[in-house]
Amino acid sequence: MLRQEERIVRLDQLLRNRDRTTAQYLADELEVSERTVRADIAFLRDRLHAPILYAKQQGYHYQDPTWRLSTYPLTQGELFALTLGARMLKAYSGTAYRQELETAIARLSERLPEQNWVDLQKLSEEHMLFRAEATLDLDPVIWNNLENACHRQQSVQMTYYTASRNSTSDRVFDPYLLHIYRGTNPYVIGYCHNRKMIRWFRVDRIRKLEPKIDSFVRDPNFEPSQYLDQIFQCEVGTGTVDVKIHFNPATAPYIRERKWHPSQKLIEHTDESVTLTMTVGGLNDIKRWVLSYGKGARVLSPPNLIAMIKAEIEGMMSYYTGD
């Protein structure tokens, strides 16, 4: 049997969606007695000030159809923020909650006067745009299974695709934490039984996932921030390394205007160039990032990153010189 709050919401919907609503019809739909229906209608009218009338031809109906039930204490600004949130999720995709959020917002909008809701939709659609550089095809079943496994502390059996090796592998995994990085990169952090260590996995690269009966106990020494602060771009890595990069005066303004990493420090120079230092968990994304600035960036350390940059440039040069 529905609770009174749930019945009131459903009763409000029934009164709006039928030309003639009798007490018997409402009782049948709500699966309660006519006495309960009349009590709920009295509550709506006397406590919530709903303009409900009864007429023989119309049955119970709203004298003012624009009246809205204020069951949800939500302001226009809060609903607008949710509307923008749904549009951001749609733009960035790769999330299992987009449809659920859009449905929830549609239900919440029923509590606002119709014109107000139309105005909010128009403002969000015509005056604010969200675009992602690239979207992911995230399997909602895998995401939901991971979410449940995290909550229940339940191990999973998964088949994972490793892009760098272009191969798949099977492993048992204890998921600790789900993390969406920069809006488009969904990761799961936990204990990998194959490697016997804490590992990160991109959720969209999980090809198959099955919850196991086995439960796990989370490592008491696991500290999420210790792992989250290592990320640069999309790379986690397996350790930490200090990097130092010099950016020339023309490129320096683009470096100053953003915080690229939690550990970063900027050293300003008299010629308006800048040196960026930070501690990261891997070098491959750093390499790609530095190359994107061309001659505007120069790696000062570590030596192995300098070697990686040189090898990449030499490989690129072979495309454009000689045969």
N, C-alpha and C positions, 0 to 999 in steps of 0.2 A: 504493500500500500504506500502511495506517495505521501511524503511529509507535507504539512500545510504550505510551506514555502514553495515546494514544487507544484502543488495543486494550484496555488494562486497564479503562478506563471503560466501553467497549462490552461487554466480557466480564462486568463486574459487572452491567450491565443484563440481559444474556441469562440469567445465572444466576438472576435474580429473576423473570423473566417467562415461564418455561417449566417445566412439571412434570418433564420428563425431558430433560436436556441432555447429550448424548454429545459426545465429542471430535470426531467426524465432523460433527455438527450445528454445533458452535462453529466448526470450521474453515471450513465452507461459508459461515456468516454473516460471518465476519471475513475471508474470502478469503485464508486462509493455510493452511499445512500442519498436520496433527495434531500434529506434533512441536513446532511453534511454539506451538500452543494449550497443550500440556502444560507447556512452558517458562513460559508466562505464568501458568498456574495455580500452578505451583511458586513463581513470584515473588510472586503474591498471598498464598500460604499462608505462605511462609518469611520474606519481607521485610516484608510488610504485615500479617502475622498474621491473615489472613482464615481463618475457621473453615470451610474447604471440605472436604467429604467426598465419597467416591464410593460409590454403591450401584448394584447391577445394575438395580433398578427405577426409581430416581430419577436415575441418572446423577450428574453433578457438581451439588452443591447446598451451600447454607450450612446448617451445623448450627444456627447461631443467626441467624434471619432478621432480627433487629434490628441486626445488625452493619452498620456503614456504612463505605464506602471514604473515607478521608481524603485523597483526591487533592487537594482544594482546601483550602489552609490558611486556612479561614474560621471565625471564632468566631461564636457565637450573636448577640453584639452587632453584629458586622459585617453578618450576614445580616438582622438586624432593621432596621438602618439602611437597607439596600437595599430591604427590604420597605416601609418608610415612604416611601422615595424613589419607589418605583413608585406608591404610593397618592397621593403629592403630584402626580406627573405625570398620573395619571388625573384627579385633581380639577381641575387647571389645564388639562388637555388641550393642544391646540395644539402637540404635539410629535410628531416622527416616530419617537421611540425608545420610546414607551410599551410597545408590544407586544413589542419586542425585549428590553426590560428585564424585563418580566414573565416571558417565556420563560426568560431567563437565571436569574432567581431560582428559578423552578420546578425547573430542573436542579440548581442549587446546593443546594436544599432536600433533594434525594435523598441528600445526603451527611450529613444530620443524622438522628438517631433520629426516627422518625415523631412521637412524642408531643411532642418538643421543637418540631418544626415547627408542629404544631397549636397549641401554646401561643403561639408567636410570632404566628401568624396571628390568633388570638383577641385577643391584646393589641393588635395594630395596628388591628384592625377595630372593636373594642368600646370602646376607651379613648382613641383618638386620631382626630379628625375633621379633614378638610381641605376647605375650601370656597373657591371662587374667586368673585369678584364677577361675572365674565363670562368665557366661554370662547371660543376661536377655532376656526374650522374650517380647520386648516392642512393643505394637501395634502402628504402625505409624499413624493410623487415630486418635487415642486418643491424641497422642503427637501433631499432627498438629492442632487439634481442640483446645488444650490447648494453643498452641503458638498463634493462632489467637485470642483466648479469652483474653490472656494477652495483646496483642497489641491493641485490640478494647475495652478493659476494659468491657468485657461482662461476666456476671455471667454464671455458668454452673450448671447443675444438674448431680450429679455423684453417682455411686454405688461403694463403697470402701470396699476392703477386709482388715481386721485387722488380721495380722498373730498371734499376741499374744493371741487373743481371738478366732481365727479360725472362724470368722463370718463376714458377710457383713452388711453394713449400707448405707442408702440413705441420701444425704445431698446436700444443696445448697452451692456453694463455689464461692468466688471471687478470681481468680488466679492473683497474683501480679508478680510472678517471677518463671522462670524455672531454675533449678540448677542441673548440673550433678556433683556429688561428687566422687572424685577419679576415674573418668572415667567409672564407672559401676553402679553408684547409682543415677538414675534420680529422682529428687524431684520437687514438685511444692509448692510454699509458697504463702499463701493468707489468706483471711478472711473466716472462717467457720461460716455460719449462725446458725448451730446447737449449736456450743459451744460458739458463740459470742466472738471469739478471733482469733488471728493469729495462724494458724496451718500449719504444714508440712504434705505432703502426698507423698508416693512413687508412681511415675507415673505407674510403672509396676503392682501395686496392684489395680489400678482403673479398675474395671470390665466393667463399662459402663459410658459413658459421653455424655451429650447432651447440646449444647449451648442454653441458654435462651435468650429471647428477651430483658430482663432487662439489663441495663448497671449499672456499679458501679463507685464510686469515690474512688480512692485509699486513704487509711489513710495517711494524711500528716506526721504523726509521724513515719511511717514505715521506718526503716533504715535497709537495707539488711545485712550490716556487723554485726549488733547486733545479728542477727539470725545465720548467717553463722559461726561466731566465736564460737558458742556454740557446734557445732557438734564434736563428737568424734566417729571415725569409721563411723558407719551409723546411730547413735542415736542422735535425736534432743532433746528430753525431753521437759518438760513444765516449767522448771525453771533453776537456776544455782546452782552448788554446788562445793566447793573447795575439791580437793583430793590431797593426799600426799602418794607417793609410794616409797619404798626403794628397790633398785636393788643391789644384791651382786656383788663383783668384777668380777665374771665370766660373768655375764649378762650385766653389765654396758656398755661395749663397743657397744653393739647392741642398747642401748638406746641413747648413745651419737651421733651415726652416722645419726640419723634422727630427724626431727622436727615433733613431734607427734601432736602438737596442738598450735594454735597461742598464747595462754596464758601461755605456759609452761615455767618453770624455773628449772634449774638444780643446785643442791647443791652437790659439789664435797667433798668427804671424804678422809682422809689420807690413808685408806686401799684400795683406788681406787674404792670403791663402790660409788653409786650416788643416790640421792633422787630427784624424779621428782614431781613437784607441778604444778597444772593447774586447771582452772575453766571450768567446762563442763556443758552440759545441761541434762545429764542423767547418770545413773550408770550401766545399764545392759551390754552395750558394754565394759565399763571399767572392769567390773567383768570378762567377757569372755577374754579380753585382758590380764589381770593380770594372770589368770589361765593358759594361754598359755605358760607362762614363768616358771610354776611349782614353785619349791622352790627357784628359782632365784629372785622372787618378793615377797614383803610383804607390804600389805596395812597398813599405819599408821593412816589415817583418810580419810573420816568421819566414825563414828561408824557404821552407817547403811550399808556402803559398806563392812566393816569388817564382819558384821553379815551375809551379803549376801555371802561372800567368804566362811565363815565357814559352812553355810548351804549347799552350793554346794559341798564342800569337804566331808561333812558327808553323803550327798546323794550318792556321787560317791563311798565312802568307802563301802556302803551297797552292792554294786555290787561285791566287791572283798573280803569280809570277811563274816564269818559265812555261813548261808544259802542264 
